[in-house]
Amino acid sequence: MSMGPYKLTVMFFRLTNLLANFQAMMNDILRKLNNTGEVAFLIDNVLVETGTEEKHIEVVEEILKRMEKNNLYIKLEKCI
């Protein structure tokens, strides 16, 4: 019985390079936002600094869209 093609939803890591692989993945996902100077990230922390509340909401929505597109989720109790 064939299951057909499938897409992995879990990124496989070796313990020795876990953080480096995750950081590289975040670099790919958020690269353009990081280049604006409004977004900084390290491993699983994403910091957003903008001049206005409207721009802040716009940037956070873009981050959430990119993360959802890549099957990444945010733990609400870690958000400030």
ZASE-145880 format. One record per residue: residue number from 1; x, y, z of N, C-alpha, C in turn. Coordinates in steps of 0.2 Angstrom, whole numbers, plus 5000, padded with zeros to 4 digits. Layout:
BEGIN
<site><n>NUM</n><n_xx>X</n_xx><n_yy>Y</n_yy><n_zz>Z</n_zz><ca_xx>X</ca_xx><ca_yy>Y</ca_yy><ca_zz>Z</ca_zz><c_xx>X</c_xx><c_yy>Y</c_yy><c_zz>Z</c_zz></site>
...
***
This chain:
BEGIN
<site><n>1</n><n_xx>5004</n_xx><n_yy>4994</n_yy><n_zz>5000</n_zz><ca_xx>5000</ca_xx><ca_yy>5000</ca_yy><ca_zz>5000</ca_zz><c_xx>5005</c_xx><c_yy>5006</c_yy><c_zz>5000</c_zz></site>
<site><n>2</n><n_xx>5004</n_xx><n_yy>5011</n_yy><n_zz>4995</n_zz><ca_xx>5008</ca_xx><ca_yy>5017</ca_yy><ca_zz>4995</ca_zz><c_xx>5004</c_xx><c_yy>5022</c_yy><c_zz>4998</c_zz></site>
<site><n>3</n><n_xx>5008</n_xx><n_yy>5026</n_yy><n_zz>5002</n_zz><ca_xx>5005</ca_xx><ca_yy>5032</ca_yy><ca_zz>5005</ca_zz><c_xx>5006</c_xx><c_yy>5038</c_yy><c_zz>5001</c_zz></site>
<site><n>4</n><n_xx>5010</n_xx><n_yy>5038</n_yy><n_zz>4995</n_zz><ca_xx>5011</ca_xx><ca_yy>5043</ca_yy><ca_zz>4991</ca_zz><c_xx>5016</c_xx><c_yy>5048</c_yy><c_zz>4993</c_zz></site>
<site><n>5</n><n_xx>5017</n_xx><n_yy>5053</n_yy><n_zz>4989</n_zz><ca_xx>5022</ca_xx><ca_yy>5058</ca_yy><ca_zz>4992</ca_zz><c_xx>5020</c_xx><c_yy>5062</c_yy><c_zz>4998</c_zz></site>
<site><n>6</n><n_xx>5024</n_xx><n_yy>5064</n_yy><n_zz>5002</n_zz><ca_xx>5022</ca_xx><ca_yy>5067</ca_yy><ca_zz>5008</ca_zz><c_xx>5028</c_xx><c_yy>5073</c_yy><c_zz>5010</c_zz></site>
<site><n>7</n><n_xx>5026</n_xx><n_yy>5078</n_yy><n_zz>5014</n_zz><ca_xx>5030</ca_xx><ca_yy>5083</ca_yy><ca_zz>5016</ca_zz><c_xx>5032</c_xx><c_yy>5082</c_yy><c_zz>5023</c_zz></site>
<site><n>8</n><n_xx>5038</n_xx><n_yy>5082</n_yy><n_zz>5025</n_zz><ca_xx>5040</ca_xx><ca_yy>5082</ca_yy><ca_zz>5032</ca_zz><c_xx>5038</c_xx><c_yy>5089</c_yy><c_zz>5035</c_zz></site>
<site><n>9</n><n_xx>5035</n_xx><n_yy>5088</n_yy><n_zz>5041</n_zz><ca_xx>5033</ca_xx><ca_yy>5094</ca_yy><ca_zz>5045</ca_zz><c_xx>5038</c_xx><c_yy>5095</c_yy><c_zz>5051</c_zz></site>
<site><n>10</n><n_xx>5042</n_xx><n_yy>5091</n_yy><n_zz>5052</n_zz><ca_xx>5047</ca_xx><ca_yy>5091</ca_yy><ca_zz>5058</ca_zz><c_xx>5054</c_xx><c_yy>5092</c_yy><c_zz>5055</c_zz></site>
<site><n>11</n><n_xx>5058</n_xx><n_yy>5096</n_yy><n_zz>5057</n_zz><ca_xx>5065</ca_xx><ca_yy>5097</ca_yy><ca_zz>5055</ca_zz><c_xx>5069</c_xx><c_yy>5093</c_yy><c_zz>5059</c_zz></site>
<site><n>12</n><n_xx>5073</n_xx><n_yy>5088</n_yy><n_zz>5056</n_zz><ca_xx>5077</ca_xx><ca_yy>5084</ca_yy><ca_zz>5060</ca_zz><c_xx>5084</c_xx><c_yy>5087</c_yy><c_zz>5061</c_zz></site>
<site><n>13</n><n_xx>5086</n_xx><n_yy>5086</n_yy><n_zz>5068</n_zz><ca_xx>5092</ca_xx><ca_yy>5089</ca_yy><ca_zz>5070</ca_zz><c_xx>5097</c_xx><c_yy>5084</c_yy><c_zz>5073</c_zz></site>
<site><n>14</n><n_xx>5103</n_xx><n_yy>5084</n_yy><n_zz>5073</n_zz><ca_xx>5108</ca_xx><ca_yy>5081</ca_yy><ca_zz>5077</ca_zz><c_xx>5109</c_xx><c_yy>5085</c_yy><c_zz>5083</c_zz></site>
<site><n>15</n><n_xx>5110</n_xx><n_yy>5082</n_yy><n_zz>5089</n_zz><ca_xx>5111</ca_xx><ca_yy>5086</ca_yy><ca_zz>5095</ca_zz><c_xx>5117</c_xx><c_yy>5091</c_yy><c_zz>5094</c_zz></site>
<site><n>16</n><n_xx>5122</n_xx><n_yy>5089</n_yy><n_zz>5090</n_zz><ca_xx>5128</ca_xx><ca_yy>5093</ca_yy><ca_zz>5090</ca_zz><c_xx>5127</c_xx><c_yy>5099</c_yy><c_zz>5086</c_zz></site>
<site><n>17</n><n_xx>5122</n_xx><n_yy>5100</n_yy><n_zz>5082</n_zz><ca_xx>5121</ca_xx><ca_yy>5106</ca_yy><ca_zz>5077</ca_zz><c_xx>5114</c_xx><c_yy>5108</c_yy><c_zz>5078</c_zz></site>
<site><n>18</n><n_xx>5111</n_xx><n_yy>5107</n_yy><n_zz>5083</n_zz><ca_xx>5104</ca_xx><ca_yy>5109</ca_yy><ca_zz>5084</ca_zz><c_xx>5103</c_xx><c_yy>5116</c_yy><c_zz>5083</c_zz></site>
<site><n>19</n><n_xx>5107</n_xx><n_yy>5120</n_yy><n_zz>5087</n_zz><ca_xx>5106</ca_xx><ca_yy>5128</ca_yy><ca_zz>5087</ca_zz><c_xx>5108</c_xx><c_yy>5131</c_yy><c_zz>5081</c_zz></site>
<site><n>20</n><n_xx>5113</n_xx><n_yy>5128</n_yy><n_zz>5078</n_zz><ca_xx>5116</ca_xx><ca_yy>5131</ca_yy><ca_zz>5072</ca_zz><c_xx>5111</c_xx><c_yy>5130</c_yy><c_zz>5066</c_zz></site>
<site><n>21</n><n_xx>5108</n_xx><n_yy>5124</n_yy><n_zz>5066</n_zz><ca_xx>5103</ca_xx><ca_yy>5123</ca_yy><ca_zz>5060</ca_zz><c_xx>5097</c_xx><c_yy>5127</c_yy><c_zz>5061</c_zz></site>
<site><n>22</n><n_xx>5094</n_xx><n_yy>5128</n_yy><n_zz>5067</n_zz><ca_xx>5088</ca_xx><ca_yy>5132</ca_yy><ca_zz>5069</ca_zz><c_xx>5090</c_xx><c_yy>5139</c_yy><c_zz>5067</c_zz></site>
<site><n>23</n><n_xx>5096</n_xx><n_yy>5142</n_yy><n_zz>5069</n_zz><ca_xx>5097</ca_xx><ca_yy>5149</ca_yy><ca_zz>5067</ca_zz><c_xx>5098</c_xx><c_yy>5150</c_yy><c_zz>5060</c_zz></site>
<site><n>24</n><n_xx>5101</n_xx><n_yy>5145</n_yy><n_zz>5056</n_zz><ca_xx>5101</ca_xx><ca_yy>5145</ca_yy><ca_zz>5049</ca_zz><c_xx>5094</c_xx><c_yy>5146</c_yy><c_zz>5046</c_zz></site>
<site><n>25</n><n_xx>5090</n_xx><n_yy>5141</n_yy><n_zz>5048</n_zz><ca_xx>5083</ca_xx><ca_yy>5141</ca_yy><ca_zz>5046</ca_zz><c_xx>5079</c_xx><c_yy>5148</c_yy><c_zz>5047</c_zz></site>
<site><n>26</n><n_xx>5080</n_xx><n_yy>5151</n_yy><n_zz>5053</n_zz><ca_xx>5077</ca_xx><ca_yy>5157</ca_yy><ca_zz>5055</ca_zz><c_xx>5080</c_xx><c_yy>5163</c_yy><c_zz>5051</c_zz></site>
<site><n>27</n><n_xx>5087</n_xx><n_yy>5162</n_yy><n_zz>5049</n_zz><ca_xx>5090</ca_xx><ca_yy>5167</ca_yy><ca_zz>5045</ca_zz><c_xx>5087</c_xx><c_yy>5167</c_yy><c_zz>5038</c_zz></site>
<site><n>28</n><n_xx>5085</n_xx><n_yy>5161</n_yy><n_zz>5035</n_zz><ca_xx>5082</ca_xx><ca_yy>5161</ca_yy><ca_zz>5029</ca_zz><c_xx>5075</c_xx><c_yy>5164</c_yy><c_zz>5029</c_zz></site>
<site><n>29</n><n_xx>5071</n_xx><n_yy>5162</n_yy><n_zz>5034</n_zz><ca_xx>5064</ca_xx><ca_yy>5164</ca_yy><ca_zz>5034</ca_zz><c_xx>5064</c_xx><c_yy>5172</c_yy><c_zz>5035</c_zz></site>
<site><n>30</n><n_xx>5068</n_xx><n_yy>5175</n_yy><n_zz>5040</n_zz><ca_xx>5067</ca_xx><ca_yy>5182</ca_yy><ca_zz>5042</ca_zz><c_xx>5073</c_xx><c_yy>5186</c_yy><c_zz>5039</c_zz></site>
<site><n>31</n><n_xx>5076</n_xx><n_yy>5184</n_yy><n_zz>5034</n_zz><ca_xx>5082</ca_xx><ca_yy>5188</ca_yy><ca_zz>5031</ca_zz><c_xx>5080</c_xx><c_yy>5195</c_yy><c_zz>5029</c_zz></site>
<site><n>32</n><n_xx>5075</n_xx><n_yy>5196</n_yy><n_zz>5025</n_zz><ca_xx>5073</ca_xx><ca_yy>5203</ca_yy><ca_zz>5022</ca_zz><c_xx>5071</c_xx><c_yy>5207</c_yy><c_zz>5028</c_zz></site>
<site><n>33</n><n_xx>5067</n_xx><n_yy>5204</n_yy><n_zz>5033</n_zz><ca_xx>5065</ca_xx><ca_yy>5209</ca_yy><ca_zz>5038</ca_zz><c_xx>5071</c_xx><c_yy>5211</c_yy><c_zz>5043</c_zz></site>
<site><n>34</n><n_xx>5076</n_xx><n_yy>5206</n_yy><n_zz>5043</n_zz><ca_xx>5082</ca_xx><ca_yy>5208</ca_yy><ca_zz>5047</ca_zz><c_xx>5086</c_xx><c_yy>5214</c_yy><c_zz>5044</c_zz></site>
<site><n>35</n><n_xx>5086</n_xx><n_yy>5214</n_yy><n_zz>5038</n_zz><ca_xx>5090</ca_xx><ca_yy>5219</ca_yy><ca_zz>5034</ca_zz><c_xx>5087</c_xx><c_yy>5226</c_yy><c_zz>5035</c_zz></site>
<site><n>36</n><n_xx>5081</n_xx><n_yy>5226</n_yy><n_zz>5037</n_zz><ca_xx>5077</ca_xx><ca_yy>5233</ca_yy><ca_zz>5038</ca_zz><c_xx>5080</c_xx><c_yy>5236</c_yy><c_zz>5044</c_zz></site>
<site><n>37</n><n_xx>5083</n_xx><n_yy>5232</n_yy><n_zz>5049</n_zz><ca_xx>5085</ca_xx><ca_yy>5235</ca_yy><ca_zz>5055</ca_zz><c_xx>5079</c_xx><c_yy>5235</c_yy><c_zz>5061</c_zz></site>
<site><n>38</n><n_xx>5073</n_xx><n_yy>5233</n_yy><n_zz>5059</n_zz><ca_xx>5068</ca_xx><ca_yy>5233</ca_yy><ca_zz>5063</ca_zz><c_xx>5067</c_xx><c_yy>5227</c_yy><c_zz>5067</c_zz></site>
<site><n>39</n><n_xx>5070</n_xx><n_yy>5221</n_yy><n_zz>5064</n_zz><ca_xx>5069</ca_xx><ca_yy>5215</ca_yy><ca_zz>5067</ca_zz><c_xx>5076</c_xx><c_yy>5212</c_yy><c_zz>5069</c_zz></site>
<site><n>40</n><n_xx>5077</n_xx><n_yy>5209</n_yy><n_zz>5075</n_zz><ca_xx>5083</ca_xx><ca_yy>5205</ca_yy><ca_zz>5077</ca_zz><c_xx>5081</c_xx><c_yy>5199</c_yy><c_zz>5079</c_zz></site>
<site><n>41</n><n_xx>5084</n_xx><n_yy>5194</n_yy><n_zz>5078</n_zz><ca_xx>5083</ca_xx><ca_yy>5187</ca_yy><ca_zz>5081</ca_zz><c_xx>5089</c_xx><c_yy>5183</c_yy><c_zz>5082</c_zz></site>
<site><n>42</n><n_xx>5088</n_xx><n_yy>5179</n_yy><n_zz>5087</n_zz><ca_xx>5094</ca_xx><ca_yy>5174</ca_yy><ca_zz>5089</ca_zz><c_xx>5090</c_xx><c_yy>5168</c_yy><c_zz>5092</c_zz></site>
<site><n>43</n><n_xx>5092</n_xx><n_yy>5163</n_yy><n_zz>5088</n_zz><ca_xx>5089</ca_xx><ca_yy>5156</ca_yy><ca_zz>5089</ca_zz><c_xx>5081</c_xx><c_yy>5157</c_yy><c_zz>5090</c_zz></site>
<site><n>44</n><n_xx>5078</n_xx><n_yy>5156</n_yy><n_zz>5095</n_zz><ca_xx>5071</ca_xx><ca_yy>5157</ca_yy><ca_zz>5095</ca_zz><c_xx>5068</c_xx><c_yy>5163</c_yy><c_zz>5098</c_zz></site>
<site><n>45</n><n_xx>5072</n_xx><n_yy>5168</n_yy><n_zz>5099</n_zz><ca_xx>5069</ca_xx><ca_yy>5175</ca_yy><ca_zz>5101</ca_zz><c_xx>5069</c_xx><c_yy>5180</c_yy><c_zz>5095</c_zz></site>
<site><n>46</n><n_xx>5063</n_xx><n_yy>5183</n_yy><n_zz>5094</n_zz><ca_xx>5063</ca_xx><ca_yy>5188</ca_yy><ca_zz>5089</ca_zz><c_xx>5061</c_xx><c_yy>5195</c_yy><c_zz>5092</c_zz></site>
<site><n>47</n><n_xx>5065</n_xx><n_yy>5200</n_yy><n_zz>5091</n_zz><ca_xx>5064</ca_xx><ca_yy>5206</ca_yy><ca_zz>5094</ca_zz><c_xx>5062</c_xx><c_yy>5211</c_yy><c_zz>5088</c_zz></site>
<site><n>48</n><n_xx>5056</n_xx><n_yy>5215</n_yy><n_zz>5089</n_zz><ca_xx>5054</ca_xx><ca_yy>5220</ca_yy><ca_zz>5085</ca_zz><c_xx>5054</c_xx><c_yy>5227</c_yy><c_zz>5088</c_zz></site>
<site><n>49</n><n_xx>5057</n_xx><n_yy>5231</n_yy><n_zz>5084</n_zz><ca_xx>5058</ca_xx><ca_yy>5238</ca_yy><ca_zz>5086</ca_zz><c_xx>5056</c_xx><c_yy>5243</c_yy><c_zz>5081</c_zz></site>
<site><n>50</n><n_xx>5051</n_xx><n_yy>5247</n_yy><n_zz>5081</n_zz><ca_xx>5048</ca_xx><ca_yy>5251</ca_yy><ca_zz>5076</ca_zz><c_xx>5047</c_xx><c_yy>5258</c_yy><c_zz>5079</c_zz></site>
<site><n>51</n><n_xx>5046</n_xx><n_yy>5263</n_yy><n_zz>5075</n_zz><ca_xx>5044</ca_xx><ca_yy>5270</ca_yy><ca_zz>5077</ca_zz><c_xx>5037</c_xx><c_yy>5271</c_yy><c_zz>5079</c_zz></site>
<site><n>52</n><n_xx>5032</n_xx><n_yy>5267</n_yy><n_zz>5076</n_zz><ca_xx>5025</ca_xx><ca_yy>5268</ca_yy><ca_zz>5077</ca_zz><c_xx>5022</c_xx><c_yy>5261</c_yy><c_zz>5079</c_zz></site>
<site><n>53</n><n_xx>5016</n_xx><n_yy>5262</n_yy><n_zz>5082</n_zz><ca_xx>5012</ca_xx><ca_yy>5256</ca_yy><ca_zz>5083</ca_zz><c_xx>5010</c_xx><c_yy>5253</c_yy><c_zz>5077</c_zz></site>
<site><n>54</n><n_xx>5008</n_xx><n_yy>5257</n_yy><n_zz>5072</n_zz><ca_xx>5005</ca_xx><ca_yy>5254</ca_yy><ca_zz>5066</ca_zz><c_xx>5010</c_xx><c_yy>5250</c_yy><c_zz>5062</c_zz></site>
<site><n>55</n><n_xx>5017</n_xx><n_yy>5253</n_yy><n_zz>5062</n_zz><ca_xx>5022</ca_xx><ca_yy>5249</ca_yy><ca_zz>5059</ca_zz><c_xx>5024</c_xx><c_yy>5243</c_yy><c_zz>5063</c_zz></site>
<site><n>56</n><n_xx>5024</n_xx><n_yy>5243</n_yy><n_zz>5069</n_zz><ca_xx>5025</ca_xx><ca_yy>5237</ca_yy><ca_zz>5073</ca_zz><c_xx>5020</c_xx><c_yy>5232</c_yy><c_zz>5072</c_zz></site>
<site><n>57</n><n_xx>5014</n_xx><n_yy>5233</n_yy><n_zz>5072</n_zz><ca_xx>5009</ca_xx><ca_yy>5228</ca_yy><ca_zz>5070</ca_zz><c_xx>5010</c_xx><c_yy>5225</c_yy><c_zz>5063</c_zz></site>
<site><n>58</n><n_xx>5012</n_xx><n_yy>5229</n_yy><n_zz>5058</n_zz><ca_xx>5013</ca_xx><ca_yy>5227</ca_yy><ca_zz>5051</ca_zz><c_xx>5019</c_xx><c_yy>5222</c_yy><c_zz>5051</c_zz></site>
<site><n>59</n><n_xx>5024</n_xx><n_yy>5224</n_yy><n_zz>5055</n_zz><ca_xx>5030</ca_xx><ca_yy>5219</ca_yy><ca_zz>5055</ca_zz><c_xx>5029</c_xx><c_yy>5213</c_yy><c_zz>5059</c_zz></site>
<site><n>60</n><n_xx>5025</n_xx><n_yy>5213</n_yy><n_zz>5064</n_zz><ca_xx>5023</ca_xx><ca_yy>5207</ca_yy><ca_zz>5068</ca_zz><c_xx>5019</c_xx><c_yy>5203</c_yy><c_zz>5064</c_zz></site>
<site><n>61</n><n_xx>5014</n_xx><n_yy>5205</n_yy><n_zz>5060</n_zz><ca_xx>5010</ca_xx><ca_yy>5201</ca_yy><ca_zz>5056</ca_zz><c_xx>5014</c_xx><c_yy>5198</c_yy><c_zz>5050</c_zz></site>
<site><n>62</n><n_xx>5019</n_xx><n_yy>5202</n_yy><n_zz>5047</n_zz><ca_xx>5023</ca_xx><ca_yy>5199</ca_yy><ca_zz>5042</ca_zz><c_xx>5027</c_xx><c_yy>5193</c_yy><c_zz>5045</c_zz></site>
<site><n>63</n><n_xx>5030</n_xx><n_yy>5194</n_yy><n_zz>5051</n_zz><ca_xx>5034</ca_xx><ca_yy>5188</ca_yy><ca_zz>5054</ca_zz><c_xx>5029</c_xx><c_yy>5182</c_yy><c_zz>5055</c_zz></site>
<site><n>64</n><n_xx>5023</n_xx><n_yy>5183</n_yy><n_zz>5058</n_zz><ca_xx>5019</ca_xx><ca_yy>5178</ca_yy><ca_zz>5059</ca_zz><c_xx>5017</c_xx><c_yy>5174</c_yy><c_zz>5053</c_zz></site>
<site><n>65</n><n_xx>5016</n_xx><n_yy>5178</n_yy><n_zz>5047</n_zz><ca_xx>5014</ca_xx><ca_yy>5175</ca_yy><ca_zz>5041</ca_zz><c_xx>5020</c_xx><c_yy>5170</c_yy><c_zz>5038</c_zz></site>
<site><n>66</n><n_xx>5026</n_xx><n_yy>5173</n_yy><n_zz>5039</n_zz><ca_xx>5032</ca_xx><ca_yy>5169</ca_yy><ca_zz>5037</ca_zz><c_xx>5033</c_xx><c_yy>5163</c_yy><c_zz>5041</c_zz></site>
<site><n>67</n><n_xx>5032</n_xx><n_yy>5163</n_yy><n_zz>5047</n_zz><ca_xx>5032</ca_xx><ca_yy>5158</ca_yy><ca_zz>5052</ca_zz><c_xx>5027</c_xx><c_yy>5152</c_yy><c_zz>5050</c_zz></site>
<site><n>68</n><n_xx>5021</n_xx><n_yy>5155</n_yy><n_zz>5049</n_zz><ca_xx>5015</ca_xx><ca_yy>5150</ca_yy><ca_zz>5048</ca_zz><c_xx>5017</c_xx><c_yy>5146</c_yy><c_zz>5041</c_zz></site>
<site><n>69</n><n_xx>5019</n_xx><n_yy>5150</n_yy><n_zz>5036</n_zz><ca_xx>5021</ca_xx><ca_yy>5147</ca_yy><ca_zz>5030</ca_zz><c_xx>5026</c_xx><c_yy>5142</c_yy><c_zz>5030</c_zz></site>
<site><n>70</n><n_xx>5030</n_xx><n_yy>5142</n_yy><n_zz>5035</n_zz><ca_xx>5036</ca_xx><ca_yy>5137</ca_yy><ca_zz>5037</ca_zz><c_xx>5034</c_xx><c_yy>5132</c_yy><c_zz>5042</c_zz></site>
<site><n>71</n><n_xx>5028</n_xx><n_yy>5132</n_yy><n_zz>5044</n_zz><ca_xx>5025</ca_xx><ca_yy>5128</ca_yy><ca_zz>5049</ca_zz><c_xx>5029</c_xx><c_yy>5129</c_yy><c_zz>5056</c_zz></site>
<site><n>72</n><n_xx>5030</n_xx><n_yy>5135</n_yy><n_zz>5058</n_zz><ca_xx>5033</ca_xx><ca_yy>5137</ca_yy><ca_zz>5064</ca_zz><c_xx>5027</c_xx><c_yy>5140</c_yy><c_zz>5068</c_zz></site>
<site><n>73</n><n_xx>5027</n_xx><n_yy>5139</n_yy><n_zz>5075</n_zz><ca_xx>5022</ca_xx><ca_yy>5142</ca_yy><ca_zz>5079</ca_zz><c_xx>5025</c_xx><c_yy>5145</c_yy><c_zz>5085</c_zz></site>
<site><n>74</n><n_xx>5021</n_xx><n_yy>5150</n_yy><n_zz>5088</n_zz><ca_xx>5024</ca_xx><ca_yy>5154</ca_yy><ca_zz>5094</ca_zz><c_xx>5020</c_xx><c_yy>5152</c_yy><c_zz>5100</c_zz></site>
<site><n>75</n><n_xx>5024</n_xx><n_yy>5151</n_yy><n_zz>5105</n_zz><ca_xx>5021</ca_xx><ca_yy>5149</ca_yy><ca_zz>5112</ca_zz><c_xx>5019</c_xx><c_yy>5156</c_yy><c_zz>5115</c_zz></site>
<site><n>76</n><n_xx>5012</n_xx><n_yy>5156</n_yy><n_zz>5116</n_zz><ca_xx>5009</ca_xx><ca_yy>5163</ca_yy><ca_zz>5118</ca_zz><c_xx>5012</c_xx><c_yy>5165</c_yy><c_zz>5125</c_zz></site>
<site><n>77</n><n_xx>5013</n_xx><n_yy>5160</n_yy><n_zz>5129</n_zz><ca_xx>5015</ca_xx><ca_yy>5162</ca_yy><ca_zz>5136</ca_zz><c_xx>5022</c_xx><c_yy>5165</c_yy><c_zz>5136</c_zz></site>
<site><n>78</n><n_xx>5026</n_xx><n_yy>5165</n_yy><n_zz>5130</n_zz><ca_xx>5033</ca_xx><ca_yy>5167</ca_yy><ca_zz>5130</ca_zz><c_xx>5032</c_xx><c_yy>5175</c_yy><c_zz>5127</c_zz></site>
<site><n>79</n><n_xx>5027</n_xx><n_yy>5177</n_yy><n_zz>5124</n_zz><ca_xx>5026</ca_xx><ca_yy>5183</ca_yy><ca_zz>5121</ca_zz><c_xx>5025</c_xx><c_yy>5189</c_yy><c_zz>5127</c_zz></site>
<site><n>80</n><n_xx>5028</n_xx><n_yy>5194</n_yy><n_zz>5126</n_zz><ca_xx>5028</ca_xx><ca_yy>5200</ca_yy><ca_zz>5130</ca_zz><c_xx>5023</c_xx><c_yy>5205</c_yy><c_zz>5127</c_zz></site>
***
